[in-house]
Amino acid sequence: MSEGGLRALRHRNYRLFFGGQLASLLGMWLQLVAQSWLILRLTDQASYVALVYLAQLGPGLFIMPFAGALADRYSRKRILLWSHAAAFVPALAMGLLTLSGTITTWQVMGFALLTGIARSFEIPTRQAFVPALVERSDIPNAVALNSILFNSCRLVGPAVAGVVIARWGEGWCFLLNAALFAPVWLALLSIRAGDEPLGPSTGSLTQSIGVALHYVGATPVLWSLLGGMAVASVVGMPYTTLLPSFATRVLGAGEVAYGMLTSAVGLGAFASAVALAMRRSVEGLERWVVGAGLFFAASLCGFSQTTQLWTAILLLACVGLGFMFMMAGTSTLLQLRVPDALRGRVMSFHTTVFLGAFPFGGLVAGQLADRYGESLVLSGAGIIVACGVLCFGRVLLRGMHAERAESLAPDSPSPPRELSPRDA
């Protein structure tokens, strides 16, 4: 990657943050893969894998908007420190119980729930924290580098997890995740930014969320971005919950092949993040976001019909490429259009539809897969995603065109001032 593709790393605070997130995300993927494989081994039911995803990611649907409101009021750095500390405890406990051979299905679900609550505070706060670490002109590059980091770990983590599970068992994945929290805390403590509260806000947290919802609802570009992301996440993303059962039932593969399938998604997503980081401008990015959503849907339909491992790996790389470009491009466009006083809340809406809502779709997908098979469920999901992307994409492209036309008009009004924390 050229030097321009790494320009956000010029900033010391962002370099520290980047290093800490490397450890955090690697550990997260180790735990997610081990958790899914463990629950499938204990129950032999795809629906139980979906239930674990629901337990870990479902709380975000309710917690993330409030977490975003807190991130707009209080020290984002301190929220990150406490949320990582809360996620450490279930990782350590699950590792010890698994190695002792006493872990149960409901304990896995309980620890997944605790992890999900902690992550629900961490994820939107992390997204809102990034702009404080770089100059405004470097925000798109920082978002893209975050995507590269996420998908590098998604590429390496599942492959490592597959080997560790095959040789030593799932428990060691959980303990490795627990150990990787140490560099996360050290990095956050070393960052000299984001430690001060943004300032007091009037009204309750619910009223504060309402202000942000009204802001989004009044801006077609924002609600169309979030709407398209919601369809792709709720309907399309549940393919991840079906991967363990697809690997065993359709492909006749084991844990190492399952790790390879998950890593293939990361490989495609990594490629899309690199492409986004290399972009010098966000001009026309909205068209690429719509195209990426359609490519994701088509790749998902193709994957649903394959019965060969290497074909499945190739198609999953395409799935990862399309979805991640859509997600990171959406995040970039949102970050550049949201005032800092509302950033935590609006980005929490993004993470809510990206992570908080899809486990409910996964629960339905798991139930349907046990009854009708993974292939039929995945092909139907791809068709629905394509229709949703086309509908919301049309609104997005029209909204972006209207914004540009207004900005070029000789008598166009000056842009509204950014809201202060007190206004918000």
Steps between C-alpha positions, in 0.01 A plus 500: 500500500630848414588758763181690420297193592650511850473874562286467815792319666693827503313582819650355820165452674358313204808273481450404865131442443573292191740276693257448784217416263722244327516301823133557582364391163730200469378375835139569409522280190671222694212501745221528242623202298569285806163592650309400187686173463461417871123551498462295181704220661285510813161511322543404131233761416542801269225678691713491818787667314253772402388528864859561613538771238174648625622492860827675411386749238131540580549731802650755265160563343382649830825618662696660213278808455537577872872423481528749215319762708742439790793532258370846405491605866793337680864404446514259208840375608374400846195327356734294281718405797206383710329313217818305419540414867143367506564281193812349658312319779276268289793417269710380792213310664395328179857390430546346844163322496554362149845363583361339816232325291213641707369763257129472414285636221330754723830616649629572148187702431529687830862597441415599143230731639745665743753546220231648279397755762862615539554516123178698457660786692842459336415490128308829450738679739798372300349629175430842654851509653692468171442857366658640820826321415558641148447816297164531323661449159633163619167368635415298183845341505469421872162332440650299214802397710264389775328279242836362387585422861162339566528280195866413550395357835198339336740336256759383752286444811265227369787312334699506824188405695437200273851368562486567875160330532616196302819456708419626850127577517279808516606597853840627390337740253308658786812530717699653214226759461518578872879549480467739205308755710826612666642683193157657440501663844861615464429662164190684625680626811779639280268697269497873573156578361135439571544490878285803573118496493348684205285701736159474666186460291149595593225242520500126553690243296174406327442861397860519384449195278180659366695809390737281300214298349330819387827620344537173309134489395522850356802407286424255214867415447538390862182290531552335162856404597376351826201333331711324240742388770211368709369278219846363420569430869167357617434287191844441349742486793336193663700291255772516768278312747441229239867448410570228762198292391561576130857374539391174659166427333552633147876483451572207735794691650651529850628771731811591295289545184254709702787726603603525135148598395485774762846621403393516134239758596775696673724479193238653274413762759868584544533560126201736502638693799836545323322630191306747715817617678672567166223736386617862503147639499150399607359634173261241358534273802122468531483326160764252609307433822186409303701286257674322787163416656379343176827308462458368856148378420607327177797331669277376781264341249793332326644370828165351598510263201856366533595160642879523442731635771731706278213648303335591829822667618522708182136608518527583869794728419266681259232515771749659740622746238153625415365525853808666651527763227135581554542519878825703502379730223179562693701576815722744311207689350330520840814622682545785252137615529444490875594780745724388784232577758279232341774264385468243778126464456490490119790255484323290763207474257746369242643239736149410618385407149840347418542283811206540736218405265645219291493232777121514491517426129751229583258340744236478227759376249616227739144377556430500125829325422421215740169453318571583134879491469771764490510534120137607462522748788818664368372534143179664624703739714708607201190584296346709781827689556521589130146645506571701818828641369331612178220678688716683755776555245265697279421738788870528587608592147221756466588651838870530416416658164273752673773585753752567226254708297419712807867554584573616143204738481617867510237594758526184708481564873805454716518160670342478844732538793605188688302433812677547828470230767259727690281550190488124443 
